[in-house]
Amino acid sequence: MDLIKKLEGIVNYIISKDENGSWVIKDRSSNYGKDLSHRLFQFSVDLIKYLRTLPNTEEVRNIKRQLFKAGTSMAANYEEAQGAISKNDFSNKCGIVLKESKESNFWLRLIKAADIDNSETLDYLTQETKEYIAIFTSIQIKTRPRKF
């Protein structure tokens, strides 16, 4: 439980069950004002716009393709998770979002490390993926079946 509290302390979301037993992610921040679904969708839009600004060399095209696929699938898989038919289905879909968040973070860090770009937009996108990793790690901890 301590790890969940630490992760929730990093991000502005509280993960809990509602009165029907469904998993709910609530925005704890009054100034952010966006739910997670909207935030992930906006990340996809921002990512697409950012990718358009990168050079069109062969190496960068390969990175852009991988980052586009991973980054946009985060929002799509979370949308699927909202229609999950069971706790395990929800957990599995969120697990995919976690993996795609980690992959997106990798490609964004690679762009910076390879001196392809060093913009504030890159920093923002990288920070967002770090927060998604924390959010979806917390979800995985809370929703995965425990094995003893």
C-alpha positions as CSV (number, residue, x, y, z in Angstrom):
1,M,0.0,0.0,0.0
2,D,2.9,2.4,0.7
3,L,4.0,2.2,-3.0
4,I,0.5,3.1,-4.1
5,K,0.5,6.2,-1.9
6,K,3.9,7.2,-3.2
7,L,2.7,6.8,-6.8
8,E,-0.5,8.8,-6.1
9,G,1.7,11.5,-4.5
10,I,3.7,11.8,-7.7
11,V,0.6,12.3,-9.9
12,N,-2.6,14.2,-9.4
13,Y,-4.9,11.1,-9.5
14,I,-6.5,8.9,-6.9
15,I,-7.3,5.4,-8.0
16,S,-10.2,3.8,-6.1
17,K,-13.4,1.7,-6.5
18,D,-16.8,3.4,-6.6
19,E,-19.9,2.1,-4.9
20,N,-20.5,-0.4,-7.8
21,G,-17.1,-1.9,-7.5
22,S,-15.8,-0.2,-10.7
23,W,-12.3,1.2,-10.8
24,V,-12.4,5.0,-10.9
25,I,-9.5,7.5,-11.5
26,K,-10.3,10.9,-10.1
27,D,-8.3,14.1,-10.7
28,R,-7.0,15.3,-7.4
29,S,-5.9,18.7,-8.9
30,S,-8.4,21.5,-9.0
31,N,-6.2,23.4,-11.5
32,Y,-5.7,20.7,-14.0
33,G,-9.4,20.0,-14.6
34,K,-9.0,17.2,-17.1
35,D,-9.9,13.6,-16.7
36,L,-7.4,10.9,-17.6
37,S,-9.1,10.0,-20.8
38,H,-9.0,13.6,-22.1
39,R,-5.4,14.0,-20.9
40,L,-4.3,10.9,-22.8
41,F,-6.2,12.0,-25.9
42,Q,-4.6,15.5,-25.7
43,F,-1.2,13.8,-25.3
44,S,-1.8,11.9,-28.6
45,V,-2.7,15.2,-30.4
46,D,0.3,17.0,-28.9
47,L,2.6,14.1,-29.9
48,I,1.3,14.1,-33.5
49,K,1.9,17.8,-33.8
50,Y,5.4,17.4,-32.3
51,L,6.4,14.6,-34.6
52,R,5.5,16.9,-37.6
53,T,8.3,19.2,-36.4
54,L,11.1,16.7,-36.4
55,P,13.5,16.3,-39.4
56,N,12.6,13.9,-42.1
57,T,15.8,11.8,-42.3
58,E,15.6,8.0,-42.5
59,E,16.7,7.4,-38.9
60,V,14.2,10.0,-37.5
61,R,11.4,8.6,-39.6
62,N,12.0,5.2,-38.0
63,I,11.9,6.7,-34.5
64,K,8.8,8.8,-35.4
65,R,7.0,5.7,-36.6
66,Q,7.7,3.8,-33.4
67,L,6.8,6.7,-31.2
68,F,3.6,7.5,-33.1
69,K,2.4,3.9,-32.7
70,A,3.3,3.7,-29.0
71,G,2.2,7.2,-28.1
72,T,-1.2,7.1,-29.7
73,S,-2.1,3.6,-28.6
74,M,-2.0,4.7,-25.0
75,A,-5.2,6.8,-25.3
76,A,-6.8,4.1,-27.5
77,N,-6.1,1.3,-25.1
78,Y,-7.3,3.4,-22.1
79,E,-10.6,4.1,-24.0
80,E,-10.9,0.3,-24.4
81,A,-10.2,-0.2,-20.7
82,Q,-13.2,2.1,-20.0
83,G,-15.5,-0.5,-21.6
84,A,-13.8,-3.5,-19.9
85,I,-16.1,-6.4,-19.0
86,S,-14.2,-7.4,-15.9
87,K,-11.6,-6.3,-13.5
88,N,-9.0,-8.5,-15.2
89,D,-10.0,-7.1,-18.6
90,F,-9.5,-3.6,-17.2
91,S,-6.2,-4.5,-15.7
92,N,-4.9,-6.1,-18.9
93,K,-5.9,-3.0,-21.0
94,C,-4.2,-0.7,-18.5
95,G,-1.2,-3.0,-18.5
96,I,-0.9,-2.3,-22.3
97,V,-1.1,1.4,-21.6
98,L,1.7,1.1,-19.1
99,K,3.9,-0.8,-21.6
100,E,3.2,1.8,-24.3
101,S,3.9,4.6,-21.9
102,K,7.3,3.1,-21.1
103,E,8.0,2.6,-24.8
104,S,7.0,6.2,-25.6
105,N,9.2,7.4,-22.8
106,F,12.1,5.5,-24.3
107,W,11.7,7.0,-27.8
108,L,11.4,10.5,-26.4
109,R,14.6,10.1,-24.3
110,L,16.3,8.7,-27.4
111,I,15.4,11.8,-29.3
112,K,16.9,14.0,-26.7
113,A,20.0,11.8,-26.2
114,A,20.7,11.6,-29.9
115,D,20.5,15.5,-30.2
116,I,17.6,15.2,-32.6
117,D,15.6,17.8,-30.6
118,N,15.9,19.5,-27.2
119,S,12.7,21.6,-27.1
120,E,10.3,22.4,-24.3
121,T,7.7,20.3,-26.1
122,L,10.0,17.3,-25.9
123,D,10.4,17.9,-22.1
124,Y,6.7,18.2,-21.6
125,L,5.9,15.0,-23.5
126,T,8.7,13.1,-21.6
127,Q,7.3,14.3,-18.3
128,E,3.8,13.3,-19.3
129,T,5.0,9.7,-20.1
130,K,6.7,9.6,-16.7
131,E,3.4,10.5,-15.0
132,Y,1.5,8.0,-17.1
133,I,4.0,5.3,-16.0
134,A,3.4,6.2,-12.4
135,I,-0.4,6.3,-12.8
136,F,-0.6,3.0,-14.6
137,T,1.9,1.3,-12.4
138,S,-0.4,2.2,-9.5
139,I,-3.4,0.8,-11.4
140,Q,-1.6,-2.4,-12.0
141,I,-0.7,-2.8,-8.3
142,K,-4.3,-2.2,-7.3
143,T,-6.0,-4.4,-10.0
144,R,-3.7,-7.3,-10.6
145,P,-4.6,-10.5,-8.8
146,R,-2.3,-11.2,-5.9
147,K,-0.3,-14.4,-5.9
148,F,0.8,-15.8,-2.6
